[in-house]
Amino acid sequence: MKEIIQKIDEVYKRYDYVENKGEMLLFLIKILMLKFLVDNGRVVLDRKNAQKLRMDFTVGGILRVWSRGVSNAHHWTDEGKLTLSGLIWEDVKRFIEDTDSFENKNASVIGELYEECLHRSHKKSQGIFYTPDVLAEYMVSLCVSVVRKEKILDPACGSGSLLSAAYDYILKNTKDLEKETVHKRLLQKSLCGVDKDPLAVLVTRITLALKGEKYCYPAGIMVGDCLDKASADFKDSAFDVVIGNPPYVGHKEIDSEYMKHLKAFYSDVYQNKGDLSYCFFKRGYELLKDKGRLLFLTSRYFMEAYNAQALRKFIREHFTIKRLIDFNGLRVIGGIGIDPALSLLVKGRAPTRHAARVSRFFVQKGKLRETPVYIEDLESSQPKLHEDFETSQSQMDDGLWRLYGPRTKTVVEKIEKRAPFTLENLVDSFQGIITGNDKAFIFDDDELAAYNFNPRFLHPWIKNRNVHAFEITPPVKQILYTNEIEAIEKHPYEEVYLKQFREKLTSRRECKNGRLPWYAIQWGRNPECFMKKKIIFPYKAKDNRFAIDENRYFFSADIYGLTLKNRLYSQVNEEFLVLLLNSRLYNFYFKSFAKKLGVDLYEYYPNTVLKLKIPDVSMEISDKFKGFYDKIINLTETTQKKDREALLLEVDRWLYGYFDINEEEINWIEKQ
């Protein structure tokens, strides 16, 4: 493979003058297709065929030579007749002859190399990524029957990796004498796919066609948008299996008009800041026969995301959840920033006592393994890298799917049994500031003397990296908080400085629509929140990092703040909360349902953090924890580390006792 990829790079360099990258990709696809046919003895490059191919180097022209004219009845591309010069034809022949042979190779190699070509021609867009062969094969084994004659659809087929895997899986389990008949049935009736990218659709068709010794047209593969019924004309309730790797596209990347269409037709799964992939669940439901099977590889975020509540409700009410595979931050598709999961669903409401099978990988430490290792572990009867358990579908909360095994479940139940409040009952939350232009408003301490600003408008400024468990690194920056200025012309030093940024500041949406004066900070929040005693924490972290701020720090939007509500029913103070939230027990508790970001990061947005259950403790206990807290913050990490760790261990042990966590459970928690 490496050698042929190197040759593809050479072709790109040689024909770099071709401006239309789509034409360049098509040219390479045709070379790869012809090479496959030649290497496998289906096309002979004798003088007669060479002349035909050189005079009509189109997909149709190449297939015409292979099929001896049979392909004339089918439409493959819209390209016009292309005649190659003698020099270019020699380049094509040299590529075919000098690169490693495709003899006896799976035709899916065309799709793999097309993906490599995509990487070289332009950055991928639309959230489309190739499903690795080993993962595609495993997915097919979960949902495709080799016994029944089933109709299978990939609603976002790309270059056909899943349909190719389905074909291979069925043919592998077919008797030799029946393979030609089954090949025709699969291409003409059983395998269907749709994609908006015409080149990807072409590659899927070519891959499936080349799997047979004789020419057969893949009739079920089409260009279109499966979410647009006018574009992809499939009959509802027509398919036994819908299998796919739908595009991962967030709301910010979706065209506004297209978003209106999605909200009109998919409002029961797609709302506000939802992902495009959510719509494919409903469309898959519509296209499946009763008891049909849907298997999607998507981002795992839909299990936890606030904006996926409607989707979770739709799945619970319309499908029987057979299996959920949570890779838990392991990125089994290389080169993308998405944490995947597999969802195997059966069309039809689940029986009352149905339990979904869940496979959840443990958090990996050290060097990550290759994808085949994780698939092998999923297939093993004695897995080492993940745990298998069942969860009642009827008890899966639409607000948040908490998927954890029996040991974790027991610990969580013990915590929540003794914790009548949610954190939301006790605190108000707020996000840090978005300036709209940090260069205009944020300063290093040592440069402020040059500007002569009014000290009343300057405040100490911290970011995510300043916040640690219990501690805040003292800031070395300040913010010019201009939202406290009513008329900038009355403050000449500030006005003169900010005028150099006026053009950029004025172009901000809030200034254009008149909501803010040009010199204001974009999202300044309520300054009184920053002046209070508060608990702060970063919105992304590997572990819980809560600290108390009494220094009136202002902070950026990558930090959130919590202030205690005025209440009569709770004796909880800030010190108790910070010790509780930073404890090993609550670190474990939060991560049991938090949104995972990659291998070891978690998202600490308030809509998740505020769901933590908090115990109702006495004033005596709150005071005890305040004593712990005062001692801990007076012990530095460096010079008195052992004393500090001993105190933290004492707090952990007290909390384990309070929640009745036994030694076996403690070992499980601390192992995690």
C-alpha positions as CSV (number, residue, x, y, z in Angstrom):
1,M,0.0,0.0,0.0
2,K,2.8,2.4,0.9
3,E,4.4,2.1,-2.5
4,I,1.1,2.8,-4.4
5,I,0.3,5.8,-2.2
6,Q,3.8,7.1,-3.0
7,K,3.0,6.7,-6.7
8,I,-0.3,8.5,-6.2
9,D,1.6,11.4,-4.7
10,E,3.9,11.4,-7.7
11,V,0.9,11.7,-10.0
12,Y,-0.5,14.6,-8.0
13,K,2.8,16.4,-8.3
14,R,3.1,15.7,-12.0
15,Y,-0.4,17.0,-12.7
16,D,-0.5,19.7,-10.1
17,Y,-1.6,22.3,-12.7
18,V,-5.0,20.7,-12.9
19,E,-7.2,23.2,-11.0
20,N,-10.3,21.1,-10.7
21,K,-9.4,18.7,-7.9
22,G,-12.6,16.7,-8.5
23,E,-11.4,16.0,-12.1
24,M,-8.0,14.9,-10.6
25,L,-9.7,12.6,-8.2
26,L,-11.8,11.1,-11.0
27,F,-8.6,10.6,-13.1
28,L,-7.0,8.7,-10.3
29,I,-10.1,6.6,-9.6
30,K,-10.1,5.5,-13.3
31,I,-6.4,4.6,-13.2
32,L,-7.0,2.5,-10.0
33,M,-10.0,0.8,-11.6
34,L,-8.2,-0.1,-14.8
35,K,-5.2,-1.4,-12.8
36,F,-7.5,-3.7,-10.8
37,L,-9.1,-5.0,-14.0
38,V,-5.7,-5.5,-15.7
39,D,-4.0,-7.1,-12.6
40,N,-6.8,-9.6,-12.2
41,G,-6.9,-10.6,-15.9
42,R,-10.3,-9.1,-16.7
43,V,-8.9,-6.6,-19.2
44,V,-5.8,-7.3,-21.4
45,L,-3.8,-4.2,-22.4
46,D,-3.2,-5.4,-26.0
47,R,-2.9,-2.9,-28.8
48,K,-6.6,-3.0,-29.6
49,N,-7.8,-2.4,-26.1
50,A,-5.1,0.2,-25.4
51,Q,-6.3,2.2,-28.4
52,K,-9.9,2.0,-27.2
53,L,-8.9,3.1,-23.7
54,R,-6.7,5.9,-24.8
55,M,-9.4,7.3,-27.1
56,D,-12.1,7.1,-24.5
57,F,-10.5,7.2,-21.0
58,T,-13.8,7.5,-19.1
59,V,-15.4,5.2,-16.5
60,G,-17.9,4.1,-19.2
61,G,-15.1,3.6,-21.7
62,I,-13.1,1.4,-19.3
63,L,-16.2,-0.6,-18.3
64,R,-17.1,-1.0,-21.9
65,V,-13.9,-2.8,-22.6
66,W,-14.3,-5.1,-19.6
67,S,-18.0,-5.8,-20.2
68,R,-17.7,-6.0,-24.0
69,G,-20.4,-3.4,-24.4
70,V,-22.9,-4.6,-21.8
71,S,-22.2,-1.6,-19.6
72,N,-23.6,0.7,-22.3
73,A,-27.1,0.2,-20.9
74,H,-26.1,1.9,-17.6
75,H,-25.3,5.4,-16.6
76,W,-22.0,5.7,-14.6
77,T,-20.9,9.3,-14.9
78,D,-21.7,12.5,-16.7
79,E,-18.2,13.0,-18.0
80,G,-17.7,13.7,-21.7
81,K,-15.4,11.6,-23.9
82,L,-11.7,12.0,-22.9
83,T,-8.8,11.3,-25.2
84,L,-5.4,10.9,-23.6
85,S,-2.2,12.2,-25.3
86,G,0.5,9.6,-25.9
87,L,2.6,10.9,-23.0
88,I,-0.3,10.8,-20.5
89,W,-1.3,7.3,-21.7
90,E,2.3,6.1,-21.1
91,D,2.1,7.6,-17.5
92,V,-1.1,5.6,-17.0
93,K,0.5,2.3,-18.2
94,R,3.6,2.9,-16.2
95,F,1.5,3.4,-13.0
96,I,-0.4,0.1,-13.7
97,E,2.8,-1.9,-14.5
98,D,5.2,-0.4,-11.9
99,T,3.1,-0.5,-8.7
100,D,2.3,-3.5,-6.5
101,S,-0.2,-5.8,-8.1
102,F,-3.9,-5.8,-7.2
103,E,-4.1,-9.5,-8.1
104,N,-6.5,-11.3,-5.7
105,K,-6.9,-8.2,-3.7
106,N,-10.4,-7.2,-2.4
107,A,-11.9,-4.5,-4.6
108,S,-12.4,-2.4,-1.4
109,V,-8.8,-1.4,-2.0
110,I,-10.3,1.2,-4.4
111,G,-12.2,2.8,-1.6
112,E,-9.2,2.8,0.7
113,L,-7.1,4.5,-1.9
114,Y,-9.8,7.0,-2.8
115,E,-9.8,8.0,0.9
116,E,-6.0,8.5,0.6
117,C,-6.6,10.6,-2.5
118,L,-9.1,12.7,-0.6
119,H,-6.5,13.5,2.1
120,R,-4.1,14.6,-0.6
121,S,-6.5,16.7,-2.7
122,H,-8.3,18.7,0.0
123,K,-9.3,18.6,3.7
124,K,-12.3,16.6,4.5
125,S,-15.5,18.5,5.1
126,Q,-19.1,17.7,5.9
127,G,-17.9,15.5,8.8
128,I,-17.4,12.4,6.6
129,F,-14.9,9.8,7.6
130,Y,-14.0,6.4,6.3
131,T,-14.9,3.4,8.4
132,P,-11.8,1.2,8.9
133,D,-12.2,-2.3,7.4
134,V,-11.9,-4.2,10.7
135,L,-14.6,-2.0,12.3
136,A,-16.8,-2.3,9.2
137,E,-16.5,-6.1,9.3
138,Y,-17.4,-6.2,13.0
139,M,-20.4,-3.9,12.5
140,V,-21.7,-6.1,9.7
141,S,-21.3,-9.2,11.8
142,L,-23.6,-7.6,14.4
143,C,-26.6,-6.9,12.2
144,V,-26.5,-8.7,8.8
145,S,-28.0,-12.2,8.4
146,V,-26.3,-14.7,6.1
147,V,-29.4,-17.0,6.1
148,R,-32.2,-14.6,5.0
149,K,-32.3,-12.6,1.7
150,E,-32.2,-9.2,3.2
151,K,-32.4,-5.7,1.8
152,I,-29.6,-3.5,3.3
153,L,-29.2,0.3,3.2
154,D,-26.3,2.6,4.1
155,P,-28.0,6.0,4.2
156,A,-24.6,7.9,4.0
157,C,-22.5,5.3,2.2
158,G,-19.5,7.4,1.3
159,S,-17.0,5.2,-0.6
160,G,-18.8,2.1,0.4
161,S,-16.8,0.5,3.2
162,L,-19.9,-0.8,5.0
163,L,-21.7,-2.1,1.9
164,S,-18.4,-3.7,0.8
165,A,-18.1,-5.4,4.2
166,A,-21.7,-6.6,4.0
167,Y,-21.1,-8.1,0.5
168,D,-17.9,-9.9,1.7
169,Y,-19.7,-11.2,4.8
170,I,-22.5,-12.7,2.9
171,L,-20.3,-14.1,0.1
172,K,-18.0,-15.7,2.6
173,N,-20.9,-17.7,3.9
174,T,-22.2,-18.7,0.4
175,K,-21.5,-22.0,-1.3
176,D,-19.1,-21.6,-4.3
177,L,-21.7,-22.8,-6.8
178,E,-24.2,-20.1,-5.7
179,K,-21.7,-17.2,-5.5
180,E,-22.4,-15.8,-9.0
181,T,-26.2,-15.8,-8.4
182,V,-25.8,-14.2,-5.0
183,H,-23.4,-11.6,-6.4
184,K,-26.1,-10.5,-8.9
185,R,-28.8,-10.5,-6.3
186,L,-26.8,-8.4,-4.0
187,L,-25.9,-5.8,-6.6
188,Q,-29.3,-5.7,-8.3
189,K,-31.6,-6.0,-5.4
190,S,-30.1,-6.2,-1.9
191,L,-27.4,-3.6,-1.4
192,C,-28.5,0.0,-1.4
193,G,-26.7,3.2,-0.6
194,V,-27.0,6.9,-1.0
195,D,-24.6,9.8,-0.6
196,K,-24.4,13.5,-1.6
197,D,-20.9,13.1,-3.0
198,P,-21.0,11.9,-6.6
199,L,-17.4,10.7,-6.6
200,A,-17.9,8.7,-3.4
201,V,-21.0,7.1,-4.9
202,L,-19.0,6.2,-8.1
203,V,-16.3,4.6,-5.9
204,T,-19.0,2.5,-4.1
205,R,-20.5,1.4,-7.5
206,I,-17.0,0.5,-8.9
207,T,-16.0,-1.4,-5.7
208,L,-19.2,-3.5,-5.8
209,A,-19.0,-4.1,-9.5
210,L,-15.3,-5.2,-9.4
211,K,-16.1,-7.9,-6.8
212,G,-17.6,-10.1,-9.5
213,E,-15.7,-11.8,-12.3
214,K,-18.4,-10.7,-14.7
215,Y,-19.8,-7.2,-15.1
216,C,-23.0,-6.4,-13.1
217,Y,-24.4,-2.9,-12.4
218,P,-25.0,-2.0,-8.8
219,A,-28.5,-0.7,-9.2
220,G,-29.2,0.4,-5.6
221,I,-26.4,3.0,-5.3
222,M,-27.5,6.5,-5.9
223,V,-26.5,10.2,-5.5
224,G,-28.7,12.1,-3.2
225,D,-29.5,13.1,0.4
226,C,-31.2,10.4,2.4
227,L,-32.7,13.1,4.7
228,D,-34.4,14.7,1.8
229,K,-37.1,12.3,0.6
230,A,-37.4,14.1,-2.7
231,S,-33.7,13.6,-3.3
232,A,-33.4,9.9,-2.3
233,D,-36.6,8.2,-3.3
234,F,-36.6,5.1,-1.1
235,K,-39.9,3.5,0.0
236,D,-40.6,3.6,3.7
237,S,-40.5,0.3,5.6
238,A,-38.5,-1.3,2.7
239,F,-35.3,-2.4,4.5
240,D,-34.3,-5.2,6.8
241,V,-31.1,-3.5,7.8
242,V,-30.0,0.1,8.0
243,I,-26.3,0.3,8.7
244,G,-24.2,3.5,8.6
245,N,-21.6,5.9,9.8
246,P,-23.7,9.1,9.4
247,P,-21.9,12.5,9.0
248,Y,-20.7,14.1,12.3
249,V,-21.8,17.7,11.7
250,G,-22.6,20.2,14.5
251,H,-25.1,23.0,14.2
252,K,-22.5,25.6,13.5
253,E,-21.5,23.9,10.2
254,I,-25.1,23.4,8.9
255,D,-26.5,25.8,6.4
256,S,-29.3,27.8,7.8
257,E,-31.8,26.9,5.1
258,Y,-30.9,23.2,5.4
259,M,-31.3,23.5,9.2
260,K,-34.9,24.8,8.7
261,H,-35.6,21.7,6.5
262,L,-34.2,19.4,9.2
263,K,-36.3,21.1,12.0
264,A,-39.4,20.8,9.8
265,F,-39.1,17.1,9.1
266,Y,-37.0,15.8,12.1
267,S,-38.2,18.0,15.0
268,D,-38.8,15.0,17.2
269,V,-35.1,14.2,17.2
270,Y,-33.3,17.4,16.0
271,Q,-33.6,20.6,18.1
272,N,-31.5,23.6,18.8
273,K,-27.8,22.6,18.8
274,G,-28.3,19.0,17.7
275,D,-26.0,17.0,15.5
276,L,-26.9,16.2,11.9
277,S,-26.5,12.5,12.8
278,Y,-29.6,12.6,15.0
279,C,-31.8,13.0,12.0
280,F,-30.5,9.7,10.5
281,F,-32.0,7.8,13.5
282,K,-35.5,8.9,12.6
283,R,-35.0,8.4,8.9
284,G,-33.6,4.9,9.6
285,Y,-36.7,4.1,11.6
286,E,-38.9,5.2,8.7
287,L,-37.0,3.1,6.2
288,L,-36.9,-0.1,8.3
289,K,-39.4,-2.9,8.2
290,D,-41.0,-3.8,11.5
291,K,-38.4,-5.6,13.6
292,G,-35.7,-4.4,11.2
293,R,-32.3,-3.7,12.6
294,L,-30.4,-0.3,12.7
295,L,-26.7,-0.1,13.5
296,F,-25.0,3.3,13.5
297,L,-21.5,4.4,14.3
298,T,-21.9,7.9,15.7
299,S,-20.4,10.2,18.3
300,R,-21.0,8.9,21.8
301,Y,-22.2,12.4,22.9
302,F,-25.8,11.7,22.0
303,M,-26.0,9.5,25.1
304,E,-25.2,12.5,27.4
305,A,-25.6,15.7,25.4
306,Y,-28.3,18.1,26.7
307,N,-29.4,18.8,23.1
308,A,-29.9,15.1,22.4
309,Q,-32.7,14.6,25.0
310,A,-35.3,14.4,22.2
311,L,-33.3,11.8,20.3
312,R,-32.9,9.7,23.5
313,K,-36.7,9.8,24.0
314,F,-37.3,8.9,20.4
315,I,-35.0,5.9,20.6
316,R,-36.5,4.7,23.9
317,E,-40.1,4.9,22.6
318,H,-39.6,3.6,19.0
319,F,-36.7,1.1,19.2
320,T,-35.7,-1.9,21.3
321,I,-32.1,-1.2,22.2
322,K,-30.2,-4.5,21.7
323,R,-26.7,-3.3,22.3
324,L,-24.7,-0.1,23.0
325,I,-20.9,-0.2,22.6
326,D,-19.3,2.8,24.2
327,F,-15.6,3.1,23.3
328,N,-15.5,5.6,26.1
329,G,-13.1,8.1,24.4
330,L,-11.0,5.6,22.5
331,R,-10.8,6.9,19.0
332,V,-11.1,3.9,16.8
333,I,-11.3,6.0,13.7
334,G,-7.9,7.7,13.2
335,G,-7.5,11.3,12.4
336,I,-10.8,12.6,13.8
337,G,-11.7,14.4,17.0
338,I,-14.8,12.3,17.6
339,D,-15.4,9.8,20.4
340,P,-17.4,7.0,18.7
341,A,-20.1,4.6,19.9
342,L,-22.1,1.8,18.2
343,S,-25.9,1.6,18.6
344,L,-27.7,-1.6,17.6
345,L,-31.5,-1.0,17.6
346,V,-34.5,-3.0,16.5
347,K,-37.6,-1.2,15.2
348,G,-40.4,-1.6,17.6
349,R,-41.2,-0.6,21.2
350,A,-39.2,-2.6,23.7
351,P,-41.0,-5.2,26.0
352,T,-41.6,-3.9,29.5
353,R,-38.7,-5.8,31.1
354,H,-36.2,-5.6,28.3
355,A,-32.6,-5.1,29.2
356,A,-30.2,-3.5,26.8
357,R,-26.7,-5.0,26.6
358,V,-24.0,-2.5,27.1
359,S,-20.2,-2.9,26.4
360,R,-18.2,0.0,27.9
361,F,-14.4,0.3,27.6
362,F,-12.4,1.1,30.6
363,V,-10.4,4.4,30.6
364,Q,-7.1,3.5,29.0
365,K,-3.8,4.6,30.5
366,G,-0.4,4.6,28.7
367,K,-0.1,3.9,25.0
368,L,-3.3,3.3,23.2
369,R,-3.8,0.1,21.2
370,E,-4.7,-0.3,17.5
371,T,-8.4,-0.7,16.5
372,P,-8.2,-4.4,15.8
373,V,-7.2,-5.0,19.5
374,Y,-10.4,-3.4,20.7
375,I,-12.5,-5.3,18.2
376,E,-10.9,-8.6,19.3
377,D,-11.7,-7.7,22.9
378,L,-15.3,-7.1,22.0
379,E,-15.4,-10.6,20.4
380,S,-13.7,-12.3,23.4
381,S,-15.6,-14.3,25.9
382,Q,-13.2,-13.0,28.6
383,P,-12.7,-9.3,27.8
384,K,-9.9,-7.4,29.5
385,L,-10.4,-3.9,28.1
386,H,-14.1,-3.5,28.6
387,E,-17.0,-4.6,30.8
388,D,-20.3,-6.0,29.6
389,F,-23.5,-5.5,31.6
390,E,-27.2,-5.0,31.1
391,T,-29.4,-2.0,31.9
392,S,-33.2,-1.8,31.9
393,Q,-34.4,0.2,28.9
394,S,-37.5,1.4,30.7
395,Q,-35.3,3.0,33.4
396,M,-33.0,4.8,31.0
397,D,-33.6,8.5,31.7
398,D,-34.2,10.7,28.6
399,G,-32.4,13.5,30.4
400,L,-29.1,11.5,30.5
401,W,-28.2,7.9,29.8
402,R,-26.2,6.7,32.8
403,L,-24.5,3.6,31.4
404,Y,-22.5,1.9,34.1
405,G,-21.8,-1.6,35.4
406,P,-23.1,-3.3,38.6
407,R,-20.2,-2.1,40.8
408,T,-20.4,1.5,39.7
409,K,-24.2,1.4,39.9
410,T,-24.0,0.2,43.6
411,V,-21.6,3.0,44.5
412,V,-23.8,5.6,42.8
413,E,-26.9,4.4,44.5
414,K,-25.3,4.6,47.9
415,I,-24.3,8.2,47.2
416,E,-27.7,9.2,45.9
417,K,-29.5,7.5,48.7
418,R,-27.8,9.8,51.3
419,A,-27.9,12.9,49.1
420,P,-31.3,14.5,48.9
421,F,-30.2,17.7,47.1
422,T,-28.8,18.3,43.6
423,L,-26.0,20.8,43.4
424,E,-28.4,22.9,41.4
425,N,-30.6,23.2,44.5
426,L,-27.7,24.8,46.4
427,V,-25.9,27.1,44.0
428,D,-26.3,29.5,41.1
429,S,-23.9,29.0,38.2
430,F,-22.4,31.4,35.7
431,Q,-19.9,31.3,32.8
432,G,-16.9,33.5,32.5
433,I,-16.4,36.4,30.1
434,I,-16.1,36.4,26.3
435,T,-14.4,39.7,25.5
436,G,-14.9,39.4,21.7
437,N,-11.3,40.6,21.3
438,D,-8.7,39.6,24.0
439,K,-6.0,41.7,22.4
440,A,-8.1,44.8,23.1
441,F,-9.1,44.1,26.7
442,I,-6.5,41.7,28.3
443,F,-3.1,43.0,29.5
444,D,0.0,41.7,31.2
445,D,0.5,43.3,34.6
446,D,3.8,44.8,33.6
447,E,2.5,46.6,30.6
448,L,-0.4,48.5,32.3
449,A,1.7,51.4,33.6
450,A,2.1,52.7,30.0
451,Y,-1.6,53.3,29.6
452,N,-2.7,55.2,32.6
453,F,-6.1,53.5,32.8
454,N,-8.5,54.2,35.6
455,P,-7.8,51.4,38.2
456,R,-11.6,51.1,38.8
457,F,-12.0,49.4,35.4
458,L,-9.1,46.9,35.9
459,H,-9.6,43.5,37.5
460,P,-7.3,40.4,37.9
461,W,-7.8,37.9,35.1
462,I,-7.5,34.1,35.1
463,K,-8.0,31.3,32.6
464,N,-8.6,27.5,32.7
465,R,-4.9,26.7,33.4
466,N,-4.9,28.9,36.6
467,V,-7.5,26.7,38.3
468,H,-6.4,23.6,40.2
469,A,-8.0,21.5,42.9
470,F,-8.2,23.8,46.0
471,E,-5.7,26.3,44.5
472,I,-5.7,29.2,42.0
473,T,-2.4,30.2,40.5
474,P,-2.2,34.0,41.1
475,P,-2.9,35.9,37.9
476,V,-0.4,37.9,36.0
477,K,-2.9,39.5,33.7
478,Q,-5.8,42.0,34.1
479,I,-8.9,42.8,32.2
480,L,-10.0,46.3,31.2
481,Y,-13.7,45.8,32.1
482,T,-15.3,48.5,29.9
483,N,-18.9,47.5,30.6
484,E,-18.6,49.6,33.7
485,I,-18.1,52.7,31.4
486,E,-21.3,54.6,30.5
487,A,-19.7,57.1,28.1
488,I,-16.2,56.3,26.7
489,E,-15.6,59.9,25.7
490,K,-15.4,60.8,29.4
491,H,-12.4,58.5,29.8
492,P,-9.8,59.7,27.3
493,Y,-7.0,57.2,28.1
494,E,-9.3,54.2,27.6
495,E,-10.9,55.7,24.5
496,V,-7.6,56.5,22.8
497,Y,-6.3,53.0,23.4
498,L,-9.4,51.2,22.2
499,K,-9.8,53.3,19.0
500,Q,-7.1,51.3,17.3
501,F,-9.5,48.2,17.6
502,R,-12.7,50.1,16.8
503,E,-13.2,48.6,13.3
504,K,-13.0,45.0,14.6
505,L,-15.0,45.8,17.7
506,T,-17.7,47.5,15.8
507,S,-18.1,44.5,13.4
508,R,-19.3,42.3,16.3
509,R,-22.9,41.2,16.0
510,E,-24.0,42.7,19.4
511,C,-22.6,46.1,18.3
512,K,-24.1,46.0,14.9
513,N,-27.6,45.4,16.3
514,G,-27.2,48.1,18.8
515,R,-27.2,46.0,21.9
516,L,-23.7,47.1,23.0
517,P,-21.6,50.2,22.4
518,W,-18.5,49.6,20.3
519,Y,-16.1,49.7,23.2
520,A,-18.0,47.2,25.4
521,I,-16.9,43.6,26.2
522,Q,-19.0,41.2,24.2
523,W,-20.4,39.0,27.0
524,G,-19.4,40.8,30.2
525,R,-21.8,38.8,32.5
526,N,-22.9,40.4,35.8
527,P,-19.8,41.9,37.4
528,E,-21.3,41.4,40.9
529,C,-20.9,37.6,40.4
530,F,-17.1,38.0,40.2
531,M,-16.9,40.1,43.3
532,K,-18.5,37.5,45.5
533,K,-17.0,34.5,47.3
534,K,-17.4,31.7,44.7
535,I,-16.3,28.2,43.7
536,I,-14.7,28.1,40.3
537,F,-13.8,25.2,37.9
538,P,-12.6,24.7,34.3
539,Y,-15.0,23.4,31.8
540,K,-12.6,20.8,30.5
541,A,-10.3,18.7,32.8
542,K,-8.9,15.3,33.4
543,D,-10.1,15.3,37.0
544,N,-12.3,17.4,39.3
545,R,-10.6,20.8,39.8
546,F,-12.7,23.0,42.1
547,A,-11.3,25.9,44.1
548,I,-12.7,28.8,46.2
549,D,-12.0,32.3,45.0
550,E,-12.2,35.2,47.5
551,N,-9.9,37.5,45.5
552,R,-12.5,38.9,43.1
553,Y,-10.9,37.3,40.1
554,F,-12.6,37.9,36.8
555,F,-12.2,34.9,34.4
556,S,-12.6,33.8,30.8
557,A,-15.4,31.6,29.4
558,D,-13.4,28.4,29.8
559,I,-14.1,28.7,33.6
560,Y,-17.5,28.5,35.4
561,G,-18.4,29.9,38.7
562,L,-20.8,28.8,41.5
563,T,-22.2,31.0,44.2
564,L,-24.3,29.7,47.2
565,K,-28.0,30.4,47.1
566,N,-29.6,32.1,50.0
567,R,-31.3,29.1,51.7
568,L,-32.8,28.1,55.0
569,Y,-32.8,24.3,54.6
570,S,-29.1,23.5,54.1
571,Q,-26.0,24.0,56.3
572,V,-23.6,23.3,53.3
573,N,-20.8,25.9,53.0
574,E,-18.3,26.5,50.1
575,E,-15.5,24.6,51.9
576,F,-17.6,21.5,52.4
577,L,-18.6,21.6,48.7
578,V,-15.1,22.0,47.4
579,L,-13.7,19.1,49.5
580,L,-16.6,16.9,48.5
581,L,-16.3,17.8,44.8
582,N,-12.5,17.2,44.8
583,S,-12.7,14.0,46.7
584,R,-11.9,10.7,45.0
585,L,-15.4,9.5,45.6
586,Y,-17.0,12.4,43.8
587,N,-14.4,12.4,41.0
588,F,-15.5,8.8,40.4
589,Y,-19.2,9.7,40.8
590,F,-19.0,12.6,38.3
591,K,-17.1,10.6,35.7
592,S,-19.7,7.8,35.9
593,F,-22.1,10.0,33.8
594,A,-20.0,12.9,32.6
595,K,-19.5,13.7,28.9
596,K,-16.2,12.2,27.8
597,L,-13.8,14.1,25.5
598,G,-11.2,11.8,24.1
599,V,-9.2,9.4,26.2
600,D,-8.9,11.3,29.5
601,L,-10.7,14.6,29.3
602,Y,-14.2,15.3,30.6
603,E,-16.6,18.2,30.0
604,Y,-17.7,20.1,33.1
605,Y,-20.6,22.1,31.8
606,P,-23.0,23.1,34.5
607,N,-25.9,21.2,32.9
608,T,-24.0,18.0,34.0
609,V,-22.1,19.2,37.1
610,L,-25.3,20.6,38.7
611,K,-26.9,17.1,38.5
612,L,-24.5,15.8,41.2
613,K,-26.4,14.8,44.3
614,I,-25.2,16.5,47.5
615,P,-25.8,15.3,51.1
616,D,-27.7,17.3,53.7
617,V,-25.1,17.7,56.4
618,S,-25.2,19.4,59.8
619,M,-23.5,22.7,60.7
620,E,-21.1,20.5,62.8
621,I,-20.0,18.6,59.7
622,S,-19.7,21.8,57.6
623,D,-17.5,23.3,60.3
624,K,-15.4,20.1,60.4
625,F,-14.8,20.3,56.7
626,K,-14.0,24.0,56.9
627,G,-11.3,23.1,59.4
628,F,-10.0,20.5,56.9
629,Y,-10.1,23.0,54.1
630,D,-8.2,25.7,56.1
631,K,-5.4,23.2,56.9
632,I,-5.2,21.9,53.3
633,I,-4.8,25.3,51.6
634,N,-2.1,26.3,54.1
635,L,0.0,23.2,53.1
636,T,1.7,23.7,49.8
637,E,2.0,21.0,47.1
638,T,5.8,21.1,47.1
639,T,7.1,21.6,50.6
640,Q,4.4,19.8,52.6
641,K,3.0,17.4,50.1
642,K,2.9,14.3,52.4
643,D,1.0,16.2,55.1
644,R,-1.4,17.5,52.5
645,E,-2.0,14.0,51.0
646,A,-2.6,12.6,54.5
647,L,-5.3,15.2,55.2
648,L,-6.9,14.6,51.8
649,L,-6.9,10.8,52.5
650,E,-8.6,11.5,55.9
651,V,-11.3,13.4,54.0
652,D,-11.7,10.6,51.5
653,R,-12.0,8.0,54.3
654,W,-14.6,10.1,56.1
655,L,-16.7,10.4,53.0
656,Y,-16.4,6.7,52.2
657,G,-17.7,6.0,55.7
658,Y,-20.5,8.5,55.5
659,F,-21.8,6.9,52.3
660,D,-21.2,3.4,53.6
661,I,-18.7,2.5,50.8
662,N,-17.0,-0.8,51.7
663,E,-13.3,-1.8,51.1
664,E,-14.0,-3.7,47.9
665,E,-15.9,-0.7,46.5
666,I,-13.1,1.6,47.6
667,N,-10.6,-0.5,45.8
668,W,-12.7,-0.4,42.6
669,I,-13.1,3.4,42.9
670,E,-9.4,4.0,43.3
671,K,-8.5,1.5,40.6
672,Q,-10.5,3.7,38.2
